[in-house]
């Protein structure tokens, strides 16, 4: 499948899918996403150009696993829920979670991404495609507002600037009556760190650093100050999960240190907020 028509923003979906595919091909997968491996095999693209380093791959896989767990918990407690995947890309989260009838799942992304996504795999029986820009008003109009909502973003927030993130979160709480907002973050990321990341991956394509716009935050309660409708529910470090024992050596050391150094633990978190 040809993806040469995708612009640089739309192509960011390729990196996370490739990381999930590499994880699935590992001797001990963390996520075990066979759909990602099938997608990568079907797409005509030189994935070796991407910044899928040995450290990035397990972090992408584990944060997806943690978000899957949060979604399963929510739909177990709310069998009439809607699930909204913000910036769905080529993710097969809906297939991994495999929600039962009664749940409606809305995958939101740009029209060009959805066109490719539709050619990769059939939609799940409960899945609905929403071709829209999350930076434009009205993206949620097609999603029911009167049911409990599990709204999540895997890998999206870092590529938006802070005003856009605040606006997006505001549109979520304005549209949906009640639910949970979950996303992964990287803690505070200074301009110097962003620049160093770009320089370190300058020869790769779609590095996580090349379009990094969000400065992040140390205190997980910061979004509560942006939006009084949000209340912190959980802040879990990817580095402190049992799966960290299977990380590459350097990342495994960082994971051990994260129990003593909070700044390391904050570099890879899955945050959940009740609204």
C-alpha positions as CSV (number, residue, x, y, z in Angstrom):
1,X,0.0,0.0,0.0
2,X,1.4,3.4,-1.0
3,X,1.7,6.0,1.7
4,X,3.9,8.5,-0.2
5,X,1.0,11.0,-0.4
6,X,0.9,11.4,3.4
7,X,2.4,14.6,4.7
8,X,4.9,14.7,7.6
9,X,2.3,15.0,10.3
10,X,0.2,12.1,8.9
11,X,3.4,10.0,8.6
12,X,4.0,10.1,12.3
13,X,1.5,7.2,12.5
14,X,4.0,5.0,10.7
15,X,6.6,5.2,13.6
16,X,4.3,4.0,16.3
17,X,2.9,1.2,14.2
18,X,6.4,0.1,13.3
19,X,7.4,0.0,16.9
20,X,4.4,-2.1,17.8
21,X,5.3,-4.4,14.9
22,X,8.9,-4.8,16.1
23,X,7.6,-5.6,19.6
24,X,5.4,-8.3,18.2
25,X,8.4,-9.8,16.4
26,X,10.5,-9.9,19.5
27,X,11.1,-13.1,21.4
28,X,9.1,-11.8,24.4
29,X,6.6,-9.3,23.1
30,X,5.2,-6.7,25.6
31,X,2.1,-5.8,23.7
32,X,1.8,-8.7,21.1
33,X,0.1,-6.7,18.4
34,X,-0.1,-9.0,15.3
35,X,-2.2,-6.5,13.5
36,X,0.7,-4.0,13.5
37,X,3.0,-6.6,12.0
38,X,0.5,-7.2,9.3
39,X,0.1,-3.5,8.6
40,X,3.8,-2.9,8.3
41,X,4.0,-5.9,5.8
42,X,1.3,-4.3,3.7
43,X,2.6,-0.8,3.6
44,X,5.1,0.2,0.9
45,X,7.6,2.1,2.9
46,X,11.2,1.9,4.1
47,X,10.5,1.5,7.8
48,X,14.2,1.2,8.6
49,X,14.4,5.0,8.1
50,X,12.3,5.6,11.1
51,X,13.6,6.3,14.6
52,X,12.5,3.0,16.1
53,X,15.4,2.6,18.5
54,X,15.7,-0.4,20.8
55,X,14.6,1.9,23.7
56,X,11.7,3.5,21.9
57,X,10.1,0.2,20.8
58,X,9.3,-1.3,24.3
59,X,8.1,2.1,25.6
60,X,5.7,2.5,22.8
61,X,4.5,-1.1,23.3
62,X,4.1,-0.8,27.0
63,X,2.2,2.5,27.0
64,X,-0.2,1.0,24.5
65,X,-0.6,-2.0,26.8
66,X,-1.3,0.2,29.8
67,X,-3.9,2.2,27.8
68,X,-5.5,-1.0,26.6
69,X,-5.8,-2.1,30.3
70,X,-7.4,1.2,31.2
71,X,-9.9,0.9,28.4
72,X,-10.9,-2.6,29.4
73,X,-11.4,-1.5,33.0
74,X,-13.7,1.3,31.9
75,X,-15.8,-0.7,29.5
76,X,-16.2,-3.4,32.2
77,X,-17.6,-0.8,34.5
78,X,-19.6,1.0,31.8
79,X,-21.1,-1.6,29.3
80,X,-22.9,1.2,27.5
81,X,-19.7,3.3,27.0
82,X,-18.3,5.0,24.0
83,X,-14.5,4.8,23.4
84,X,-12.8,7.6,21.5
85,X,-9.3,7.1,20.1
86,X,-7.8,10.6,19.5
87,X,-5.3,10.5,16.6
88,X,-5.9,6.8,16.0
89,X,-3.4,6.5,13.2
90,X,-3.0,2.9,12.2
91,X,-3.4,1.5,15.7
92,X,-5.4,-1.7,16.1
93,X,-6.3,-0.9,19.7
94,X,-9.9,-1.7,19.0
95,X,-9.0,-5.2,17.8
96,X,-6.6,-5.7,20.8
97,X,-9.3,-4.7,23.3
98,X,-12.0,-6.4,21.3
99,X,-14.9,-4.6,23.0
100,X,-18.3,-6.4,23.2
101,X,-21.6,-5.4,21.5
102,X,-23.0,-2.4,23.4
103,X,-19.8,-0.4,23.2
104,X,-19.2,2.0,20.3
105,X,-15.6,2.8,19.4
106,X,-14.8,6.0,17.5
107,X,-11.4,6.2,15.8
108,X,-10.6,9.9,15.0
109,X,-7.9,11.0,12.6
110,X,-7.2,13.0,9.5
111,X,-9.0,11.9,6.3
112,X,-5.8,10.8,4.5
113,X,-4.8,8.6,7.5
114,X,-8.3,7.0,7.5
115,X,-8.0,6.2,3.8
116,X,-4.9,4.2,4.4
117,X,-6.2,2.7,7.6
118,X,-9.3,1.4,5.8
119,X,-7.1,-0.5,3.4
120,X,-5.1,-2.2,6.1
121,X,-7.7,-4.2,8.0
122,X,-11.5,-4.4,8.2
123,X,-13.1,-2.3,10.9
124,X,-14.1,-4.0,14.2
125,X,-17.8,-4.6,14.4
126,X,-18.2,-1.8,17.0
127,X,-15.8,0.7,15.3
128,X,-16.7,3.9,13.6
129,X,-14.3,6.1,11.6
130,X,-14.3,9.8,12.2
131,X,-12.3,11.6,9.6
132,X,-11.6,15.0,11.2
133,X,-8.9,17.2,12.5
134,X,-8.7,17.4,16.3
135,X,-7.5,21.0,16.0
136,X,-10.7,22.1,14.4
137,X,-14.1,22.6,16.2
138,X,-16.8,20.0,15.7
139,X,-14.5,16.9,15.5
140,X,-16.7,15.2,18.2
141,X,-20.1,16.0,16.6
142,X,-20.5,12.5,15.3
143,X,-19.8,10.9,18.8
144,X,-22.7,10.5,21.2
145,X,-22.4,12.9,24.1
146,X,-24.9,11.2,26.5
147,X,-23.0,8.0,27.3
148,X,-20.0,7.4,29.6
149,X,-16.9,8.1,27.5
150,X,-13.4,6.6,27.6
151,X,-11.3,9.1,25.6
152,X,-7.6,8.3,25.0
153,X,-4.6,9.4,23.0
154,X,-1.6,7.2,22.4
155,X,1.4,9.3,21.2
156,X,-0.6,12.3,20.2
157,X,-0.1,15.0,22.9
158,X,3.7,15.5,22.3
159,X,3.1,16.7,18.8
160,X,0.6,19.4,19.8
161,X,1.5,22.7,21.4
162,X,0.2,23.5,24.8
163,X,-2.7,25.8,23.7
164,X,-3.9,23.1,21.3
165,X,-3.7,20.5,24.1
166,X,-5.7,22.7,26.4
167,X,-8.3,23.4,23.7
168,X,-8.5,19.7,22.9
169,X,-9.1,18.7,26.5
170,X,-11.7,21.4,26.8
171,X,-13.6,20.1,23.8
172,X,-13.6,16.7,25.4
173,X,-15.1,17.8,28.7
174,X,-17.5,20.2,26.9
175,X,-18.9,17.5,24.6
176,X,-19.0,14.4,26.9
177,X,-21.0,14.4,30.1
178,X,-18.9,12.0,32.1
179,X,-15.9,9.7,31.6
180,X,-12.1,9.3,31.6
181,X,-9.4,11.1,29.6
182,X,-6.2,9.1,29.3
183,X,-3.0,9.8,27.5
184,X,0.7,9.2,27.6
185,X,3.2,12.0,28.4
186,X,6.9,12.5,28.8
187,X,7.1,14.8,31.7
188,X,8.6,18.3,31.3
189,X,10.6,18.6,28.0
190,X,12.7,21.7,27.8
191,X,13.6,23.5,24.6
192,X,17.2,22.4,25.0
193,X,16.1,18.7,25.4
194,X,13.9,19.0,22.3
195,X,16.8,20.5,20.3
196,X,19.2,17.8,21.4
197,X,16.7,15.1,20.5
198,X,16.3,16.6,17.0
199,X,20.1,16.7,16.5
200,X,20.5,13.2,17.8
201,X,18.0,11.8,15.3
202,X,18.6,14.2,12.4
203,X,19.4,11.4,10.0
204,X,16.2,9.5,10.7
205,X,12.7,10.1,9.5
206,X,9.8,10.9,11.8
207,X,11.8,10.9,14.9
208,X,9.6,11.6,18.0
209,X,11.7,14.8,18.3
210,X,11.3,16.4,14.9
211,X,7.8,17.7,15.5
212,X,7.8,17.8,19.3
213,X,5.8,20.8,20.4
214,X,4.5,20.1,23.9
215,X,6.7,21.3,26.8
216,X,5.1,18.8,29.2
217,X,4.7,19.1,32.9
218,X,6.1,17.5,36.1
219,X,3.0,17.7,38.3
220,X,0.3,15.4,36.9
221,X,-2.3,17.7,38.5
222,X,-1.4,20.5,36.1
223,X,-4.2,19.7,33.6
224,X,-6.6,20.3,36.5
225,X,-5.6,23.9,36.5
226,X,-6.2,24.1,32.8
227,X,-9.6,22.5,33.1
228,X,-11.6,22.4,36.3
229,X,-13.7,19.5,34.9
230,X,-10.6,17.2,35.1
231,X,-9.6,15.3,38.2
232,X,-6.5,13.2,38.3
233,X,-7.4,9.5,38.6
234,X,-4.1,7.8,38.0
235,X,-0.5,8.6,37.1
236,X,1.5,5.4,36.3
237,X,5.1,5.3,35.1
238,X,5.9,3.0,32.3
239,X,9.3,2.7,33.8
240,X,7.9,1.1,37.0
241,X,6.0,-1.7,35.4
242,X,7.0,-5.4,35.8
243,X,7.6,-5.6,32.1
244,X,10.6,-3.2,32.5
245,X,12.7,-6.3,33.3
246,X,12.6,-7.1,29.6
247,X,13.8,-3.6,28.5
248,X,17.2,-3.3,26.8
249,X,20.1,-2.9,29.3
250,X,20.4,0.9,29.4
251,X,16.6,1.4,29.6
252,X,16.4,-1.4,32.2
253,X,18.9,0.5,34.4
254,X,16.9,3.7,34.0
255,X,13.8,1.8,35.0
256,X,15.5,0.6,38.2
257,X,16.7,4.2,39.0
258,X,13.2,5.5,38.4
259,X,12.1,4.2,41.8
260,X,14.6,6.6,43.4
261,X,14.6,9.4,40.9
262,X,11.1,10.8,40.2
263,X,12.4,12.7,37.1
264,X,13.1,9.5,35.4
265,X,9.7,8.0,36.3
266,X,8.0,11.1,34.8
267,X,9.7,10.6,31.4
268,X,7.2,7.9,30.5
269,X,3.8,8.1,32.1
270,X,0.2,7.1,31.4
271,X,-2.1,9.7,32.9
272,X,-5.9,9.3,33.6
273,X,-8.3,12.0,34.5
274,X,-12.0,11.7,35.5
275,X,-14.4,14.3,34.2
